[in-house]
Amino acid sequence: TLVLENAPPVGTLYIGDTGVVTTQTLPEGSTGVVGRLASANAATPDQPPADPSDIDDSAGLRYSFDFDNDGTFEPGFVLLTTPQVTVPAQFFDDGNDTVTVRGTVTDKDGASSSYTVTFTVQN
């Protein structure tokens, strides 16, 4: 009997550029900070995650985000077709805090990989 397993997509999660978000330095009128799921290959960090299967890559990957890492994806941020979102400012408490965000990339067959990143918010 031949058993084929669906390998999940592989990537990494970035929030901002430095791991420290200072709300005073966000652009005026900004609603939050950019978060994106990206390639796991350090040489191509601007590329989206990849799936080991060319068929799954061609079908398109989907992206989901849990901005407070409570185990529930935020409404409106589930199975998106884009790997980049703005983390809403409501998830940044007043005062200094550390925030953990979870991002998940899913292929057409339901195989997925999740990544978390913790960053510092300085108000």
C-alpha positions, 0 to 999 in steps of 0.5 A: 500500500502506497501512502502519500502525505500532504506536506504543509507549506513552509514559511516564517512570520514577520511583524514590522522590521525590527521586532520593536514597535514604537507607536510614536514612530508609526505613520500619522493616522496609522491603524497598526503595524504590518505583519506578513507570512514570508519565505522561510529562505533567508535569502528571499524574505520578500517572497511568500511561503512555499509549499513542497508541492508545485500543484498546491503552490499553483492552487494558491496558499491561504493565510490566517492571523491570530493577533493576540495568540489566544488560539482563535483567528481574528474575524476577517483575517481567516484564509486570506489570499494575501500573506501581508496584513496590518495588525490592528492597533487595538491589539497594542495596549497602552504602555509597554508590552510584549505581543505574540502574533500567530500566523498560519499558512494553509494549502488547498488540501488543508495542510498547514504550518503555524508560526508565532513571533513576539515583539515589543510595543513601546508607547 
